[in-house]
Amino acid sequence: MKILLTGPFGNVGLSTLEELITKNYNIRVFEIKNKKNRKVAKKFENQIEIIWGDLRNYEDVEKAVKSVDVIIHLAAIIPPLADKLPELSEEVNVEGTKNIIKTIKNQINKPKLIFTSSIAVYGDRRKNPMINLTDPLNPSKGDYYSLTKIKAEKIIRESGIDFSIFRLTYITSVHKLEMDPLMFHMPLDTCIEICDTKDVGLALVNAIECNEVWGGTFHIAGGEQCRTTYREYINDMMEIFGLGRDFLPEQAYEQKDFHCGFMDTEKSQNLLRYQKHTLKDYYDEVRKKVGPKRIFMPMVKWAIRLNLLKRSEAYKRNKFFRKKIGAFTVSENKLIRKILYNNFKKIDILEQKVYELEKVIQFLTEKDEF
């Protein structure tokens, strides 16, 4: 059986690729060509067929899809880039998926499609953390990535092809321990259920020859032994790194508009038997990865803290407004008075327009009530 894997050199991609190799599938991968990907590809060049290309280019996609039996479609623009460049995210995540579907339909022997979506489609679930497959899709404000996943899911369901959709939880890997700014986007009181990247790869590969998955949507998460809160998770990880609990102030984290929760995975686990690693297993792996470096962390603790806080938009915003509440310096007050004085007419005209607009809104509101 010939398998096409898109996005093979990302976090989940590598785990899926390694599982495909372990199970001796005939493997073709489709990936964008850049320095990083070329370097990773060298490790597998004798085990896989590599096609370099762009999901946005139909001819590239057509070449990759030709004569395969199953497509595992992982390639996507993910956060934070997806939210910074929503147009690019739309082109790759939605239009790229359309290209795959179009190519599938043009094949004599039409391959089946395994598509990875995200827990992000459910939005902020802090008040109701237990997520079921029947729950409404309600992405958080400003989460363009989740919007592209919802669109892609809809397109796939309406396409008429054989498909299976997997919504992935918070994926962990000891090879991805960088503390990037995205860590500050999740409120500390969010419930999370991790899943080891190796378990995700196992689930996706097990799905290939599982007849019951076709036409269905499934959750992929680690199970009850992988559940915690984001506050505890951050504290545990910082402690493992040698930085201590409560290392960063609460003001560094956003208060709303993210995602994650506990996922109902009974259906997927019964079919795919992929939940092999617990949260404790992950922590143990991280300890081994950090190793002796943990001893030296307290010496540079202050520098790490400063560097991390510089990456937190929430902390910078909090610091800015805290300063502005009754804490202006003499020079700042002079500057503000000067700006207000020089722009008084503009401000007065703007206030008048706002007043007129409010009157129109009030009139329309009263009109609708009758």
C-alpha positions as CSV (number, residue, x, y, z in Angstrom):
1,M,0.0,0.0,0.0
2,K,1.4,3.4,-1.0
3,I,0.9,6.3,1.5
4,L,1.3,10.0,0.8
5,L,2.3,12.0,3.9
6,T,2.1,15.8,3.6
7,G,4.1,17.9,6.2
8,P,6.4,15.0,7.1
9,F,9.1,17.0,8.8
10,G,7.1,18.8,11.4
11,N,6.5,17.6,15.0
12,V,3.6,15.2,14.3
13,G,4.9,14.6,10.8
14,L,8.1,13.0,11.9
15,S,6.3,10.8,14.4
16,T,3.9,9.6,11.7
17,L,6.8,9.1,9.2
18,E,8.7,7.0,11.7
19,E,5.7,4.9,12.4
20,L,5.0,4.4,8.7
21,I,8.6,3.2,8.2
22,T,8.3,0.8,11.2
23,K,5.3,-0.8,9.6
24,N,7.0,-1.1,6.2
25,Y,4.6,1.0,4.1
26,N,5.6,2.3,0.7
27,I,6.0,6.0,1.6
28,R,5.9,9.2,-0.5
29,V,6.2,12.5,1.3
30,F,5.3,16.0,0.1
31,E,7.0,19.0,1.6
32,I,8.0,22.6,0.9
33,K,11.7,22.8,0.0
34,N,13.9,24.8,2.3
35,K,17.2,24.5,4.2
36,K,15.6,23.0,7.3
37,N,13.5,20.4,5.5
38,R,16.4,19.4,3.2
39,K,18.5,18.7,6.2
40,V,15.9,16.5,7.9
41,A,15.1,14.7,4.6
42,K,18.7,13.4,4.4
43,K,18.0,11.1,7.3
44,F,15.3,9.3,5.4
45,E,16.4,9.6,1.7
46,N,16.9,5.9,1.3
47,Q,13.6,5.0,2.9
48,I,11.1,7.3,1.3
49,E,10.2,9.0,-2.0
50,I,10.4,12.8,-1.6
51,I,8.4,15.2,-3.7
52,W,9.2,18.9,-3.1
53,G,6.4,21.3,-3.8
54,D,3.8,23.8,-2.6
55,L,0.2,22.9,-1.6
56,R,-0.9,26.1,-3.3
57,N,0.4,24.8,-6.6
58,Y,-2.1,22.3,-8.2
59,E,0.6,20.8,-10.5
60,D,2.8,20.0,-7.5
61,V,-0.1,18.4,-5.6
62,E,-1.2,16.4,-8.6
63,K,2.3,15.0,-8.9
64,A,2.3,14.0,-5.2
65,V,-1.1,12.4,-5.2
66,K,-0.7,10.3,-8.3
67,S,-1.0,6.5,-7.7
68,V,-1.2,6.6,-3.9
69,D,-3.8,4.6,-1.8
70,V,-4.1,6.8,1.3
71,I,-3.1,10.4,2.0
72,I,-2.3,11.5,5.5
73,H,-2.7,15.3,5.2
74,L,-0.8,17.1,8.1
75,A,0.7,20.1,6.2
76,A,-0.6,23.4,7.5
77,I,0.3,26.9,8.6
78,I,0.1,26.8,12.4
79,P,0.1,29.4,15.1
80,P,1.5,31.9,15.8
81,L,2.3,32.4,12.0
82,A,-1.3,31.4,11.1
83,D,-2.7,34.2,13.1
84,K,-0.1,36.8,12.0
85,L,-0.6,35.9,8.3
86,P,-4.3,34.8,8.0
87,E,-4.2,35.2,4.2
88,L,-1.3,32.7,3.9
89,S,-3.1,30.4,6.4
90,E,-6.2,30.5,4.2
91,E,-4.2,29.8,1.0
92,V,-2.4,26.8,2.5
93,N,-4.8,25.3,5.0
94,V,-8.0,25.7,2.9
95,E,-7.0,26.2,-0.7
96,G,-4.3,23.6,-0.4
97,T,-6.8,21.1,0.9
98,K,-9.1,21.9,-2.0
99,N,-6.2,21.1,-4.4
100,I,-5.7,17.7,-2.7
101,I,-9.5,16.9,-3.0
102,K,-9.5,18.0,-6.6
103,T,-6.6,15.7,-7.4
104,I,-8.2,12.8,-5.6
105,K,-11.3,13.2,-7.7
106,N,-9.3,13.1,-10.9
107,Q,-7.6,9.8,-10.1
108,I,-9.0,6.6,-11.5
109,N,-8.4,4.8,-8.3
110,K,-9.3,7.4,-5.8
111,P,-7.1,7.5,-2.6
112,K,-8.6,7.9,0.9
113,L,-7.9,11.0,2.9
114,I,-6.9,11.2,6.6
115,F,-7.0,14.9,7.7
116,T,-5.8,16.4,11.0
117,S,-7.8,19.2,12.5
118,S,-7.5,20.7,15.9
119,I,-9.0,21.1,19.4
120,A,-8.9,24.8,18.6
121,V,-12.1,24.5,16.7
122,Y,-14.0,24.4,20.0
123,G,-12.6,27.6,21.3
124,D,-12.3,28.6,25.0
125,R,-13.6,25.8,27.2
126,R,-12.5,26.9,30.7
127,K,-16.1,26.9,32.0
128,N,-16.9,23.6,30.4
129,P,-13.7,21.7,29.9
130,M,-15.1,18.3,28.9
131,I,-15.3,18.2,25.1
132,N,-17.5,15.8,23.2
133,L,-17.6,15.3,19.4
134,T,-21.1,16.6,19.3
135,D,-20.2,20.0,20.9
136,P,-20.6,23.1,18.7
137,L,-17.6,24.6,17.0
138,N,-16.9,28.0,18.5
139,P,-13.4,29.3,17.8
140,S,-11.9,32.0,20.0
141,K,-11.7,35.6,18.8
142,G,-8.8,36.2,16.5
143,D,-8.0,32.5,16.1
144,Y,-7.7,32.4,12.3
145,Y,-6.0,29.0,12.4
146,S,-9.1,27.3,13.8
147,L,-11.3,29.0,11.2
148,T,-9.2,27.5,8.4
149,K,-9.5,24.0,10.0
150,I,-13.3,24.4,10.3
151,K,-13.5,25.4,6.6
152,A,-11.3,22.5,5.5
153,E,-13.4,20.0,7.5
154,K,-16.6,21.3,5.8
155,I,-15.0,21.1,2.4
156,I,-13.8,17.5,3.0
157,R,-17.2,16.3,4.3
158,E,-19.0,17.8,1.3
159,S,-16.5,16.5,-1.3
160,G,-17.8,13.0,-1.7
161,I,-14.4,11.3,-1.2
162,D,-13.5,8.7,1.5
163,F,-12.2,10.6,4.5
164,S,-11.4,10.5,8.2
165,I,-11.0,13.7,10.3
166,F,-8.9,13.7,13.5
167,R,-9.0,16.7,15.9
168,L,-5.8,16.8,17.8
169,T,-5.2,18.0,21.3
170,Y,-2.2,19.7,22.9
171,I,0.7,17.7,21.4
172,T,4.0,17.3,23.3
173,S,7.4,16.2,22.2
174,V,10.8,16.3,24.0
175,H,12.2,17.6,20.8
176,K,10.0,20.7,21.0
177,L,10.8,22.2,24.3
178,E,11.4,25.8,23.1
179,M,9.6,28.5,25.2
180,D,8.0,30.5,22.4
181,P,5.5,33.4,22.8
182,L,2.6,31.1,22.2
183,M,3.0,29.7,25.7
184,F,1.5,33.0,27.1
185,H,-1.7,32.9,25.0
186,M,-3.3,30.2,27.2
187,P,-5.0,31.3,30.4
188,L,-3.6,29.5,33.5
189,D,-7.0,28.1,34.5
190,T,-7.4,26.2,31.2
191,C,-7.7,22.4,31.5
192,I,-5.4,20.5,29.2
193,E,-5.0,17.0,28.1
194,I,-1.7,16.3,26.4
195,C,-0.9,13.6,23.8
196,D,2.7,12.5,23.1
197,T,3.6,13.0,19.5
198,K,4.5,9.4,19.1
199,D,1.0,8.4,20.1
200,V,-0.5,10.7,17.5
201,G,1.7,9.1,14.8
202,L,0.6,5.7,16.0
203,A,-3.1,6.7,15.8
204,L,-2.9,8.1,12.3
205,V,-1.0,5.1,10.9
206,N,-3.3,2.6,12.7
207,A,-6.2,4.4,11.0
208,I,-5.0,3.5,7.5
209,E,-6.3,0.0,7.6
210,C,-9.2,0.5,10.1
211,N,-12.4,0.3,8.1
212,E,-14.5,1.9,10.9
213,V,-12.7,5.3,10.7
214,W,-13.9,6.2,7.1
215,G,-16.5,8.9,7.0
216,G,-16.0,9.7,10.7
217,T,-14.6,12.5,13.0
218,F,-12.5,11.6,16.0
219,H,-10.6,13.1,18.9
220,I,-7.0,12.3,19.5
221,A,-5.7,12.9,23.0
222,G,-3.8,11.1,25.7
223,G,-6.5,10.0,28.0
224,E,-7.3,10.6,31.7
225,Q,-3.6,10.1,32.8
226,C,-2.6,13.0,30.6
227,R,-4.9,15.6,32.1
228,T,-3.9,18.6,34.2
229,T,-4.4,22.4,34.3
230,Y,-2.2,24.7,32.4
231,R,-1.1,26.3,35.7
232,E,0.1,23.0,37.1
233,Y,1.7,22.1,33.7
234,I,3.7,25.3,33.6
235,N,4.8,24.9,37.2
236,D,5.8,21.3,36.7
237,M,7.8,22.1,33.6
238,M,9.6,25.1,35.2
239,E,10.5,23.0,38.2
240,I,11.9,20.3,35.9
241,F,14.0,23.0,34.1
242,G,15.4,24.1,37.5
243,L,13.6,27.5,37.5
244,G,11.1,26.7,40.3
245,R,7.3,27.0,40.6
246,D,5.6,30.3,40.1
247,F,8.6,31.4,38.1
248,L,6.6,33.9,36.0
249,P,3.8,36.3,37.2
250,E,0.2,35.5,36.4
251,Q,0.1,38.8,34.4
252,A,2.3,37.2,31.8
253,Y,-0.6,35.0,30.6
254,E,-3.8,35.9,28.8
255,Q,-7.1,35.7,30.6
256,K,-9.4,34.5,27.8
257,D,-9.7,33.6,24.1
258,F,-7.7,30.5,23.7
259,H,-8.6,26.8,23.6
260,C,-7.9,23.3,25.0
261,G,-9.8,21.0,27.5
262,F,-10.4,17.4,28.2
263,M,-11.4,15.3,25.1
264,D,-13.7,12.3,24.9
265,T,-11.4,9.8,23.2
266,E,-13.3,6.5,24.0
267,K,-14.2,6.1,20.3
268,S,-10.7,6.6,18.9
269,Q,-9.0,4.6,21.6
270,N,-11.2,1.6,21.1
271,L,-10.5,1.6,17.4
272,L,-6.8,2.6,17.2
273,R,-5.2,1.7,20.6
274,Y,-2.7,4.5,20.5
275,Q,-2.6,5.9,24.1
276,K,0.7,4.6,25.3
277,H,2.3,7.5,27.1
278,T,1.1,9.4,30.2
279,L,1.8,12.9,31.5
280,K,4.3,11.4,34.0
281,D,6.1,9.6,31.1
282,Y,6.5,12.9,29.4
283,Y,7.8,14.6,32.5
284,D,10.4,11.8,32.9
285,E,11.5,12.2,29.3
286,V,11.9,16.0,29.8
287,R,14.0,15.4,32.9
288,K,16.3,13.1,30.9
289,K,16.5,15.7,28.1
290,V,17.3,18.5,30.4
291,G,19.9,16.4,32.4
292,P,22.7,18.2,34.2
293,K,21.9,21.6,32.6
294,R,19.2,21.9,35.3
295,I,22.0,22.5,37.9
296,F,23.1,25.7,36.2
297,M,19.7,27.2,35.6
298,P,19.4,29.1,38.9
299,M,22.6,31.0,38.0
300,V,20.9,32.5,34.9
301,K,17.3,32.5,36.3
302,W,17.0,36.3,36.2
303,A,18.1,36.5,32.6
304,I,15.7,33.8,31.5
305,R,12.8,35.4,33.3
306,L,13.6,38.8,31.7
307,N,13.9,37.3,28.3
308,L,10.6,35.4,28.6
309,L,8.6,38.4,29.9
310,K,9.8,40.4,26.9
311,R,8.0,37.9,24.7
312,S,4.7,38.1,26.6
313,E,2.2,40.5,25.0
314,A,-0.1,40.2,28.0
315,Y,2.7,41.2,30.4
316,K,3.8,44.2,28.3
317,R,0.2,45.3,28.0
318,N,-0.4,45.0,31.7
319,K,2.8,46.9,32.5
320,F,1.8,49.7,30.1
321,F,-1.6,50.3,31.6
322,R,-0.4,49.9,35.1
323,K,2.0,52.7,34.5
324,K,-0.7,54.9,32.9
325,I,-3.1,54.8,35.9
326,G,-2.0,57.8,38.0
327,A,1.7,57.2,37.4
328,F,2.7,59.7,34.7
329,T,5.9,61.6,35.1
330,V,6.1,65.4,34.9
331,S,7.5,65.2,31.4
332,E,4.8,62.7,30.3
333,N,2.1,65.0,31.6
334,K,3.6,68.0,29.7
335,L,3.7,65.9,26.5
336,I,0.1,64.8,26.9
337,R,-1.1,68.3,27.5
338,K,0.7,69.5,24.4
339,I,-0.8,66.8,22.2
340,L,-4.3,67.5,23.5
341,Y,-3.8,71.3,23.0
342,N,-2.5,70.9,19.4
343,N,-5.2,68.5,18.4
344,F,-8.1,70.0,20.3
345,K,-10.2,70.8,17.2
346,K,-9.7,67.3,15.7
347,I,-10.7,65.8,19.1
348,D,-13.8,68.0,19.3
349,I,-14.9,67.2,15.8
350,L,-14.4,63.4,16.5
351,E,-16.4,63.6,19.7
352,Q,-19.2,65.4,17.8
353,K,-19.3,62.7,15.2
354,V,-19.4,60.0,17.9
355,Y,-22.4,61.8,19.5
356,E,-24.2,62.0,16.2
357,L,-23.6,58.3,15.5
358,E,-24.9,57.4,19.0
359,K,-28.1,59.3,18.2
360,V,-28.6,57.4,14.9
361,I,-28.0,54.0,16.7
362,Q,-30.5,55.0,19.4
363,F,-33.1,55.9,16.7
364,L,-32.7,52.7,14.9
365,T,-32.9,50.7,18.1
366,E,-36.1,52.4,19.1
367,K,-37.5,51.9,15.6
368,D,-36.8,48.1,15.8
369,E,-38.7,47.8,19.0
370,F,-42.0,48.7,17.4
